[in-house]
């Protein structure tokens, strides 16, 4: 899909959401609701989600519209295997991850996500990279920025949450089906782990 079209669609969405948050004029509210409905309908065609699902997501994100911020975590065992989850939402393998919530730092978010998804307590040691996704990439309807953290194990017994079908340490070369750009991030994590082993 043409980049210009996606950029235009994302701008319409942002204008609608900003308008709904700030305007008090009933006529303007009607116009912004209409813009949001149009954007939701078009995003539905792109993502495969229903128009109502898209609109409900956007309606929960009022305020000054900025890209969503996500975090991914790298946790590697002594054998050099990476902890991965088989996600229920798309049946693909990926790193423990999630969105940064209001009132928390990215570091706090990745600690929380590990606890929720794996039952493990971890400590983020270093940020390995920053990744961005534009509207339409991986069939998502919004811009997002993702921070990749290298983490160390503190405590806990590995367990899966309702979000996962499986959670296990894997050799990344054995995984063929990856969630979005998580393979790129997994490779970055393994490269960093190898460099640390060489320096020991």
C-alpha atoms as one frame of an Amber mdcrd trajectory, in Angstrom:
protein
   0.000   0.000   0.000   1.305   3.460  -0.920   3.166   5.189   1.880   1.476
   8.533   1.137  -1.955   6.975   1.643  -0.969   5.474   4.989   0.580   8.741
   6.156  -2.617  10.577   5.201  -4.781   8.029   6.976  -2.687   8.258  10.130
  -2.915  12.050  10.088  -6.713  11.908   9.738  -6.879   9.538  12.694  -4.693
  11.810  14.835  -6.725  14.919  13.913  -9.934  13.114  14.833  -8.603  11.879
  18.171  -7.136  15.268  19.106 -10.388  16.976  18.140 -12.502  14.603  20.205
 -10.270  15.223  23.204 -10.140  19.013  23.063 -13.202  20.426  21.316 -16.383
  21.418  23.170 -18.373  22.414  20.090 -21.081  19.801  19.370 -20.835  20.325
  15.613 -17.075  19.850  15.651 -17.520  16.734  17.786 -19.809  15.322  15.129
 -17.222  16.041  12.424 -14.382  14.469  14.422 -16.492  11.386  15.106 -17.105
  11.128  11.369 -13.379  11.439  10.612 -12.612   8.730  13.163 -15.264   6.487
  11.628 -13.795   6.970   8.144 -10.263   6.274   9.373 -11.433   3.202  11.297
 -13.168   1.827   8.211 -10.031   2.197   6.101  -7.802   0.713   8.807 -10.190
  -2.213   8.988  -9.442  -2.970   5.333  -5.691  -2.866   6.063  -5.596  -4.868
   9.296  -8.445  -7.345   8.906  -9.944  -6.210  12.233 -13.538  -5.030  12.282
 -14.323  -1.339  12.060 -15.817  -1.451  15.554 -12.657  -3.021  17.002 -10.471
  -0.368  15.399 -12.735   2.474  16.497 -12.895   1.168  20.056  -9.095   1.078
  20.226  -8.804   4.614  18.908 -11.541   5.884  21.240  -9.482   4.707  24.220
  -6.462   6.717  23.062  -7.714  10.287  23.337  -5.329  13.039  24.356  -2.375
  14.367  22.421  -1.690  11.608  19.932   1.854  10.285  19.797   3.252   6.909
  18.717   2.619   4.045  21.115   5.682   2.863  23.047   6.426  -0.825  23.434
   9.149  -2.819  25.150  10.744  -6.163  24.296  13.028  -8.156  26.576  15.970
 -10.457  25.899  16.623 -13.159  28.500  19.224 -15.821  27.656  20.165 -18.923
  29.627  23.677 -20.322  30.173  23.388 -22.417  27.002  22.816 -19.328  24.869
  19.123 -20.040  24.331  16.654 -17.163  24.177  13.391 -17.111  26.114  10.516
 -16.929  23.620   6.754 -17.131  23.806   4.353 -18.646  21.317   1.737 -15.917
  21.253  -1.948 -16.727  21.244  -2.911 -13.624  19.271  -1.123 -14.639  16.053
   0.378 -18.080  16.838   3.905 -16.739  16.186   7.056 -16.784  18.303   8.345
 -13.603  19.897  10.138 -12.009  22.814   8.319 -11.203  26.039   6.895  -7.780
  25.295   4.124  -5.263  25.819   3.093  -1.618  25.878   4.406   0.938  28.351
   1.528   1.959  30.582   0.730   5.434  31.857   2.834   6.324  34.886   5.653
   3.826  34.351   9.087   3.955  32.759  10.072   1.550  29.949  12.310  -0.272
  32.431   9.381  -0.713  34.824   7.244  -1.876  31.912   9.598  -4.664  30.846
   9.911  -5.865  34.464   6.109  -5.955  34.724   5.675  -7.693  31.366   8.143
 -10.440  32.290   6.352 -11.024  35.576   2.926 -11.106  33.893   3.925 -13.252
  30.917   6.625 -15.551  32.340   6.305 -15.401  36.139   9.990 -14.423  36.263
  11.556 -11.457  38.018  14.197  -9.833  35.827  16.425  -6.787  35.850  16.900
  -4.783  32.627  20.643  -4.166  32.296  21.043  -2.402  28.980  18.943  -1.027
  26.147  20.110  -2.732  22.949  18.153  -0.793  20.383  15.190   1.294  19.344
  12.855   0.062  16.609   9.977   1.832  14.891   6.930   0.649  12.970   4.855
   2.878  10.725   1.110   2.547  10.064   0.450  -0.386   7.750   3.620  -2.274
   8.675   2.740  -5.693  10.082  -0.927  -4.754   9.563  -0.974  -2.387  12.527
  -3.043   0.816  12.271  -0.765   3.150  14.232   2.833   4.267  14.611   4.836
   2.674  17.402   8.316   2.792  18.905   9.865  -0.251  20.599  12.753  -0.411
  23.051  14.769  -3.624  23.296  16.262  -4.490  26.695  18.859  -7.070  27.669
  17.730  -8.520  30.987  19.188 -10.700  33.731  17.296 -13.358  35.661  16.608
 -12.636  39.335  14.105 -15.227  40.548  10.979 -17.219  39.782   9.767 -20.399
  38.148   8.921 -20.163  34.453   5.174 -20.295  33.742   2.960 -19.162  30.881
   0.161 -16.609  31.029  -3.182 -16.518  29.251  -1.454 -14.603  26.417   0.830
 -17.507  25.457   0.476 -21.044  24.177   4.079 -21.886  25.098   7.056 -20.256
  26.803  10.497 -21.813  26.491  14.196 -21.213  25.913  14.937 -21.739  22.218
  17.751 -21.716  19.699  16.619 -18.982  17.352  17.705 -20.918  14.262  15.030
 -23.480  15.137  12.210 -20.909  14.959  10.724 -20.273  11.522   7.651 -18.161
  12.294   8.280 -14.878  14.087   6.002 -12.164  15.445   6.537  -8.935  13.473
  10.195  -7.791  13.714  11.131  -9.963  16.688  13.636 -12.061  14.738  15.738
  -8.956  14.091  15.607  -8.107  17.785  16.357 -11.693  18.815  19.505 -11.672
  16.682  20.562  -8.394  18.285  20.123  -9.935  21.718  22.135 -13.052  20.858
  24.943 -10.949  19.358  25.115  -8.908  22.553  25.170 -12.062  24.719  28.022
 -13.521  22.622  30.037 -10.325  22.973  29.570 -10.460  26.749  30.765 -14.066
  26.880  33.927 -13.156  24.976  34.716 -10.412  27.472  34.438 -12.697  30.514
